[in-house]
């Protein structure tokens, strides 16, 4: 899966969570406007109700409908609503009350309310799971606080005091200590939320890269091999290579071209997929790794990226598992009056360069060397020698069991001057 898509999937989860929280807040706001008696006029009540309903519809819709392909649209509506709502609220407040009337009603407590009103939107912004979105909302709410603070502080009625009696008896007296504490808390909250947003974004991207790596590893390596990779902390993100001895296996479907002539393209793909699935399962069960798929061929290796014991023996065990699967599949297809599928297997053992190759933008884990070419040619030789399974002498010598075989000495492998000794296997 593409890295950007994985990140978007996590952004979607974050925005959905934020939308659910905001949906609940707007729902509570609507209930407050409707059921809690206030001093506002009917017009303001109606306008506030409309704002709350709009918030419920928008965020409820986002929480319900958001997907990877409409994330951008949902984010746009969420940001627009979060920008518009405070401005609409302030507009309604100023429409209902002049600054003088507001100060008469609330006095110095107005300064406390503007601090409290900023905290919830700032905290919710982190749930969007995007650093720059969170940073924008934090700064936006801080600026709203500053604007309101300026309007209130310019009033001649509001003043700071440290006299408890005066503060208790005069609503216009602002407790200076509490005020500076509020400023400190708000700044600390902003710094903390920005830091948290940054950590969330960093962890999200790290998790995305890890998931992408796991997805890639899962295509080519068995769970046991992946565990070894993680244990040894092998890095697959950079180009690298090392030389090591491994067993290389090639399999391909016999007469595939002729077989596919009577099939629709979709049927050919389904046939290949089923065959490759069976082969991959056998490879993984025996500690092997899938290097690549080449048409109707499967290239597998044993001993990469780390050896799991006797790699030649693991390759032999894999062959046995493959043949059992093919016989079961043959029986199944025969019972359904479908063409029987046969295949060829060739295995060679030797030195290869193992590691990541490619450019900076595209890196692929693979094996390169003469051993790979010989294994491919041995698989091709099955047709000429009339054997379903062929292994090289290098493989047989490393088996942990004395396996009876039919030897083919000094066989000329296509494209190679040096002759090889092969062994027919009946498994």
Buried (B, 14 or more C-beta within 10 A) or exposed (E): EEEEEBBBBBBBBBBBBBBBBBBBBBBEBBEEBEEEEEEBEEEBBEBBBEBBBBBBEBBBBBBEEBEEEEBEEBBEBBBEBBEBBBEBBBEBBEEBBEBEEBBEEBBBEBBBEBBEBBBEBBBBBBBBBBBEBBBBBBBBBBEBBEEBBEBBEEBEBBBBBEEEEEBEEBBBBBBEEBBEEBBEEBEEBBEEBBEBBEEBBEEBBEEBBEBBBBEBBEEBBBEEBBEBBEEEEBEBEEEBEEEBBBBBBBBBBBEBEEBBEEEEEEEBEEBBEEBBEBBBBBBBBBBBBBBBBEEBBBBBBBBBBBBBEBBBBBBBBBBBBBBEBBEEBBEEBEEEEEEEBEBBBBBBBBEBBBBBBEEEEEBBBBBBBEBBBBBBBBBBBBEEBEBBBBBBBBBBEBBEEEBEBEEBEEBEBEEEEEEBBBBBBEB
